[in-house]
Amino acid sequence: MNDQQVQALLEPFDGITLQELDEIKLMNRVDTKFVFSIDSLNSLLPLLIKDFNCLQVNNCTIQTYKSLYFDDENFSLFKAHHNGRVNRFKVRIRNYVESQLYFLEIKHKVKNRTDKLRIELTDFAQKFDPFQIEFIHNVLQKKMDLLPVLWNEFQRITLSGKNRNERLTLDLHLNFNQDESNFAMENVVVAELKQADLDRNSLFYQIMKKQGVRPLRVSKYCVGLYSIHGQQKIKGNRFKKKIKILNSINS
């Protein structure tokens, strides 16, 4: 399924602006992820029209996101995720392309809740200035010498619940690279249901249940990092089964 076909499926949705979406940021939330084939959107999206609005930015219903992730030379942030620590972080610069916005973002995962803090930037940077370093250290509550370790680009559909305080993002055409290495998942959709509190009565959650698609705790960052850097640099035993699932969908 190509972007033109996906865009046609999004046309019947009522639109929502970025300003309207910002009123329900859900910066502190519960995330539930699912993965499935991009071809599944053909039957899925029509079922969501009555319950969700679709974000439009400059008349675009599919937005491009570019991210640069940071870790230290020992991949300590990655290892915290791999080892199942309930208190862990991700540090990235993200470019919201159509909005022409850049943010230094830190995602803080505590048990099942995600808190996202960010400050606005003007562009990507390989190194941080003193103000940005202070921001990072204050959030991480420790000093870390961070280096760029992974580039990530994907297209996102963002749907906002009409009657529930929830947001659904559908990430398509995931691509990862660093130096000369590349890894892509063109046929996989990573769906993320973002809610103030877990609500399994959500229409999308119920559709996934009826279709036999179970929630899957998967990190795009960790999958991409392990796929790019491999076993020579990092341990990824905990992600091998999930990568196998993703590869089976992508094939």
N, C-alpha and C positions, 0 to 999 in steps of 0.2 A: 504494500500500500504506500503510495507516494504522498507528498505534502498536499498536493492539489486535491486528492481524494479526501484526506483528513479535513482540510479546510471546508470542503463542501458539506461534510458531516457537522461542522460547527456553525454553519450559517443559520440554522433554525434557533440557536440559543439566543436568549436575551443577553445583551452586552452589559459589562460593568467596567467602569474606568479604574485606572490605577489609584486615583484619589479616593474613590469609593471603597476600593479594596483595602486601602491603608487604614480605614476606620475599623477593620477587623483583622489586624495584623497577625494575631495568634503567635506572638513572639515567644510565649511560654505555652507549651502545648504537649499533647500526646500524639505521637506519630504512629500510624499503622501502614506498613508497606506491602505491596503485592507486585508480582511480576507476571507478565503474559505477553503473547505475541502481538505485534502491531496490527496484524490482520483482525484481531479481536475487537479493535475499535469500531469496525464496521457494524457490529451488532450491539456494542456497549453504549456508544455515545447517544444513539437515539433514545435509549432508556433513561437518560439523565436530563433531558431537555426541560422537563417540567419542574425539576427540583434544583437546578443549578443555573447560575449565570456564568458567562464566559468572559474572561478578561480580554479587553482589546486595548492595545497600545499602538498608537499611530495607525489605526485600522488593521492591525495585525492580530490574529487570534492565536498564532503560534509564535512564541518569542524565543530568541536565541540567548543562551547563557554561556558565558565563558568564565572559567575559574582557574586560579593558580593556588595550589595548596602548599602549605609549609609544614615542615617538621624539622627536628634536629638531626644530626648526622647518624644518630642511633635509631632513628624512627620511633622515638619514644611515644608519640601520640598515637601512631599506628599500633604499636605493641599494646598500649592500654586497651584499645578496642579489641584486638585479637585475643588478649588474655581475659576478656569479659569483665573488665573493671566497670563498676556501676557509676563511677564518677570519671568522665573522660571528656576530651575536647577535640575539636577540629578548628584549624586556623586557615583562612583562605582570603584571597581578594577575588571578588566576583564582579563581573561586568554584565549589567542588564542592558543588552545591546540596543534594543529599540528605544529604551528609556534614556540611553546615554548616561547611565549612572554607574559609578564604581563604589564598592564598599569593602572595607576591611571587616570581615565577619568572623565571629567566634561562636561556634555551636557548642554548648555545654550540655552534655547528656548526664542526667542524674536519675538512676534507675530507669523508669519508663517515661520520664518527662524530658523535653528538650527546651532549652532556653537559648535564644539567639541574641547576641549583642553585636552592634556594629557602629562604625564611624564612616563617614563619607570620604572618599578619595577623589582624585582627579584622573587617575590612570593606574595601570598595573605598575608594580615596583618589585625589584628583586631583593631590595633591602628596605628596612623600615627606618623612619626618622625617629628622633627622641620621643616625640609625642605619641607616635604609634607604638613604640616599644613600651612606653609606660602603660598605655591602654592594654596591651597584650599581657604584660606582667601583672597588672591589677586583676584582670579577669582570671588568668591561670593561677594566680597567687604564688607564682614562683618565676624565676628568671630562666629563660631558655634562649639559646642561640639558634634561631630558626633560619632554615634555608628553603628555597623553592624545590619541591620534589615531584610535582605532578601538574600538568595542564589538563583541563577537562572542558569539553564543549558539548552542548546538547540543545535540543529544542524542547520547549515546555508549553503545555496547555494548562492554564490555571482556571479552575472552576470554583465558584463560590456558592455555598448553599443559600437558597432563598429562604428557607424556613428553619435552618439549623446553623448554629455558630460553628461552621466547619469550612474547610477548604480542601479541594482535591487537585493535586498536581499530577500531570501525566508527562513523563520525560521520555523523549524519543531520540533516536539517532545518537546514542552516546559514543563519544570519541575521547580517548585518552592518549596523551603523548608526553614524552620527556626526552630531550636530546634527540636521538635518531630512532627511538622506539615508539611504536604506535599500537593501539588496541582499540577495536571498535565493536559495538553491538548495535547494528543498524535495525535489527528486527525485533528488539526487545523494548517493551514499555515498562518503566519502573513507576508505579503508581503509589502516591503517598497521601493518605487521608490524615489531615491535620485537624485536631479537635481540642477544645479547651479541656475536655475530659472524655475518656473513651466512651463512645456510644455505638454499640453494635447494632442499634436499630436504624442507623444511617442507611439510606437507600443503596448507596454504593457498596457498603459492607454486606448488605443482604444479597445484592446481585453477585458479589464475589462468592459468597457462601453457596448460593444456588448453583453456580457454575463450577463449584468444586475447587476454586482457587483459594488456597490457604494463605494467611499472612506469612510473609517471609522477611525476617530481619536481615536486610542486606544494605551495605553501605557502598554507594557508587565509588567513593573515595578509596575505600579499602580494596574493593575488587579491582579497580583501575591500578592502584599502586602495586598490588601483588602481581598483576598481569604484566605490568611494565618492568618492574625491578626483579621479579622472580625469586626463586629460592636462593640465588647467590647472595642476596642482600637481606632478605627478610623472611620470616617464618609465616606461613599462611595456611597451616593445616586446618584451622577452624573455618576457612573460607572455601576449601576445595570442593566440598559438596555443593555449596551455593553457586560457585563458578560453573560446576558441571550442569546444574539446573539452568543457569543463564545461557550456557553454550548450547544446550539442547533446544532451547527456545529460539536462539539466534540462528541455528542451522537451517 
